[in-house]
Amino acid sequence: MESLALAAAIVMLVIIISGIVAAVVVVRRPVSRTGKVVATVASLPAVITGGWMWSLDVGIGGRLIGLVVFVAGVAAVVRTWRRPGAGS
């Protein structure tokens, strides 16, 4: 039973870390094309893992964490590729 709890903790840690990486990408917007590709690759796990956690049949806290990570990942990808001055 301890190994199951450890596996669940590791999965949650990976999801939260991917959300933090996506939040950093939102704040530090890359300029070069290579930087944008790296930022997108770093943000996609947040979109995937956050969406997966959000869709699971778990408690509201787990879904909320998934939603926050998903939104951070989508915001990072959109902000990375949006041109400066396009929109507000």
Buried (B, 14 or more C-beta within 10 A) or exposed (E): EEEEEEEEEEEBEEBBBBBEBBBBBBEEBBEEEEBBEBBBEBBBBBBBBBBBBBEEEEEEEBBEBBBBBBBBBBBBBEBBEEEEEEEE
